[in-house]
């Protein structure tokens, strides 16, 4: 972010702290409980949000050289990511065009071609069908050039490989990220690598897990034995950038800014900046690294969560430092996710018809408004 914005954010939080005030929306809001439990609603979210918007399927460093590949799931679809000899990242549906066998089973590796385990149809990492045994004899009138892997829209920006899962999509990512592009570029995530990564499946709706990270109301309670003592009580701010959000979560040391020359202010020295990139990626910018939390909805009640610690490539050798940072973030998120699973377990009880969001939980309302807009 630019210096003016950074100083304005710090000024705003210092004023709230000094006045013992909270960052408040105009009104209390609600979101129907059925939005977290109904499989029909989930299918709409998958089809109209996750398959039509760009999803950060990988960090660019995970395809670190020509021939590198990854197997991922995007919006419930099997996806193969490759980097070809020109350096371009590609995304394909991971299915042979003959009888639909999954082409690649390995999670990752380095190959220039992939051979189907069923009939040995073989594809280049550009998606082209290059070998099919007995093709001329058995498939008269069919052209190999028409049987390349089904290609998905794939772009590299801000250090990530973005995939739009709907085939033939021409989503305009420039417009989608326009309001936050400068700030995301300034994070220099393209110069980072993944130092640590964990994957887990949580028994909770994806929206509950997102919501748990965009308010500070719970910090002193849910995180009382971990990070709670180091953060302010229910003090945070947020701003919407289209469907995306930027939240600022100040630490208890925020008043130290009073003792520092304004020209030396740096928001990440005494706060964490959270970018919630709609629909399913969160970037927690900490003092010297970034935690990337990726949500992969599996059903109304199950979500795959991938936590990656991104660090400057020049300092990747500080393995002990990054392992410690990753463990702190993982422990904190686990506390949130356990509560998220607890919430999910009660939703069908009838205790509540709506989720109730207080005026200091306005980011949750803004997030759910975006969900509804995309569905409608």
N, C-alpha and C positions, 0 to 999 in steps of 0.2 A: 504494500500500500504506500501511497505517497506520504511525505512528511506531514502535510497539513491534516490529512485524514487520521494519521497515527496520533498526532497531538490532540486532535479533537476527541478521539475515543478516550484517551487518557484523562483529558479534562472532564469529560462527562462522568467517568467512573469516580474520579476523585471528588467531584461535586456531590455525587450520590453518597459516597462514603462519608464526607465531611458533614453532610446534612442528615445522616442516618436515614436516608431515603432509599426507595427501591425503584427499579426500572419497570414501569407499569404500562400495560395496554389500557385502552379505554374501558373495556368491559370483560367480565367473566365469559367464558365460552365453553361449548360442549361438543363432544364427538360421539356418535352412536357406537355402543359396544359391538353391535353386529358388524361394524366395519372391520373388526379384528378377528371375527370368528367365521364368517360366512364364506364358504368355498366359491360361491358364485361371484361374490365381490372380489375375492382373490383372483379369480380367472380374469375379471375385467382389469384389475391392476396389472396382471402379467401381460395381457394382450395389448392394453392401451397405454401403459406406462413403460414397463420393462422391455418390451419388444420394439417400442417406437422411439425410445430416447437412447442416447449414447451411454453405455455402461463402461466404466473403467475395468476392463477385463484383466489387465496386467500392468505392472510397472515396466517402463521401457527397458530397464536393466535386466529383466527376466528373459528378454530376447537380445542377448548381449553380443551376438555375432551372426554372420550369415550362416544359415543352416539351423539356427536355434528354433525350437518349437515348444509349445505348451499345449496341454489339453485342459480346457476349462468348460464350465457350464455357464451360459449366459441366458437369462430369462427362461430357464428350463430347457434350453436347446444345447445339444452337444457341439462344442466349438473347438476347432483346431487353429491355433495361432502360429504363424511361421514368420521368419525373416529370410527373404530370398537373397540372392547374390548381389542384387543392386542395393541392398540395405533397407528395402521397403518391408514394412510389417503388413501381413495379410491375415484375414480371418475367413474361415470356411466352416460350413457345417461338416462335422466330423462323421460323414457317412459316405460309403462307396456309392457311386452312381449306378452300379449294376443291380445289386439286390439289397442295398441299404445296410450292409454290415458296418459296424463301427470301424473306421479305418485305423485309428491310432488308439492303443490302450495305454501306452506309457504316459506318465504325467508330464514329463519334459525330457529334453534331450537335444541332440544335434544330428539332423539328417537332411539330405537334399531331396530325397524321394521317399514315398510311403507306399508300401505294398499291402493290399487287402489280404487278410488272413484266410479269406474264403476261396477266391479264385485268382488271386495274385494280380488283379488289376492294380497298376502302379501309377502314382501321381507325383509330379514335381511339386516342390514347395511353393510354386506359383499357382498350384491348383490344376494345372493341365494334366489330362490323361495322356501318359506317354507309352504305356505298355498294357496290352490286354491279350492274353494268350488265345490263339485261334480266333481272333476277332473277325478277320476277313471272311472266314468260313462260316462263322456262326451268327454274325450280325449284319447280314447284307442290307445295304440301304441306310445303315446307321453311321453317322460321322463321329469319330473320336473327339473332334473339336467341340461337339455339342454335349460332351459328357464330362467336362471338367467339374471339379468340386464346386458345390453351390457357394458362391462368394457373398460375403456380408460386408457392409460398409465398415471400413476400418481406418482410423486416423490416429496419428500420434500428436498429442498436445500436452503441455504442462508436465511432461515426464511420464505420461500414461498412454497405453494403447486402448483407445475407445472403440467399442464395437456396438453397432446398432443391429439388433438381432433379426429384425424383419427383412427378409431377402428383398432385393431391389430397392431398398430404402435410399433416399437421397436427403437425409436429415441435415439441416444447416447448423453445424456446430458453432460456426462463427457467431450467429445470432444467439444461439442458446447460451453461450458463455460470455457474451459480449461485455456485460456489466462487471464481470469479475476477472476478465482475462488478464488485465495488468497486474492485479494482486496475485493471481495464480502464477503468472510468469515470474514475478519477483520472488516467489518461494524457491525458485531454481531447482525444482524437483527433478529436472532432466539431468542434473549433475549429481544426483544421489543414487544410492544403491540400497537394496534391502539387506539389512544386517540380521534381522530376526523375523520369523514369521510363524504364526500358529493358525490352525483352522479348527473350528468346532461347530457342531450343529446344536442349535438352541431350540427349546420347545416354547417358542413365542413368535407371535406375528412380527413381521419385519418393522412395522410402524411403531410398535411398542419399544423395540430396541433403539430405533432412531430417536424417539421422544425422550428416552432416558438420558441422552447425552446433551440435550439442548436446553436444559434448565439447571439452575444452581440451588433450587429450593431444597433438594435432597442431600446436598453435600455434607452438612454437619451431622446428619442422621445416618444415612446409608454408608457413608465413608468415614465414620467417626474414628475408626481404628487405623485408617490408612491415610488418605490425602485430606480428609476433612479439616484437621487442625491447621493446614497450610493455606486454606482458601477462606475468602470472605463468606459470611452467612447470607445466602440468598441474594447475592449481588452479581449481576451479569447484565449484559446488554445484547441486543441483536438488531440486525437489519436484513431485510429481504432484498434480493437481487433477482427479480423474476421469481422462479421457483426455488432458487438457491438461498441459503442463509449464511450470514457471518455472525458468529457469537463471540463475545469477549468475556472470559471467565477470570477475574482478577484474583491473584493470590493475596494472602494477608499482608504481604510486604509491599502492597501497592502504594502505601503512604511514603515509601522511600523516594518516590518521584519528587516529593516536596523538597528533598535535599540534593537533587541533581539538576544541573543546568538543563534548561528546556531543550537546547540543541542536542543534548546527549540522550534524550528520551528514546526508548525503544520498547514498544509495548510488550514484546515477548520476554523482556527481562523480569517483569512482575505480573504477567498474565499469560493465559493460554488463549490462542485464537483458533476457533473451531469453524471450519468451512464445511457446511452440509451441502454437498453437491447432489442435487436431486437426480434420481431418486435415492441412490443407495450407497454413495461414498461419503465418508467423513474424513476430513484432514485436520488433525489436531496439531497445530504448529506450536511446538514447545521451544525452549530457549535455544537449543542447538540441533534439534532433529524434529522429525514429523512422524506422527503415528497415523497410518492409513487404515481406517476401518471400513471394510467392504461387506455389505449385506447382500446375500443371495437368497431371496425368498424361495422356499421349496413347496410350501402350502400355506393355508391360512394360519396354521399353528406351528410351523417349523421354518427355521431360517439358518442357512449356513453363514457363519461369520468368519471372515479372514482378517486377521490383525497383522499388519506389517510395520516394522520400524524402519523408516527411511532415514539414511544418514549421508552426510557429504562423502562422496567417493574418496576424496583426499584424506579422510579420517576414518575410513572403514576398518583400519587395523586396530582401532581401540575397542577390541571385541568385548572385553570385560565391562567397559563403560556402557556399551549399547545393550549388552545382555541385561545389565541392571536396569536400564531405562525401560526396556521392553517388559521386564517382569513387573515393574511398578505399574505400567499402563495395563498390562494383562490382569493383574490382581484387581485394579480399580474397575475395569470393565466387567470382570467376572462378578463383582458385587452388583453392578447394574443389571447384568444379564440374569442372575439368579432371581432378582426382584422381578424382572420382566417375565420370567417363567412363572413366578408366583402369581403375577397379575393374570397371565393367560389361563392359569388353572382355575380361576374363580369366575371367568367371564360368562360361562354358561349357567352359573348358579342362579341368575336372576337378581342378584344383590343390587346391581346397577344397570340402568338402561343406557346411560351415557358416561363417558369419561368427562370429568369436570376439570377445566383448566383455569387456574387463578389468573389474575391480571399480571402477575410476574412470570407466568408461563405462556406468554403470548407467542413465543416461537413455535410452540406445539400447535397452536391454532393456525398460524401461518403455514406451517408444513402440511397440515391436513387439508387446508384450503387448496393448496397446490395439487394434492392427490385427487381431490374431487374435481378440480378444473380439468385435469388431464382425462379423467374417466368420462366426464360429461362432454 
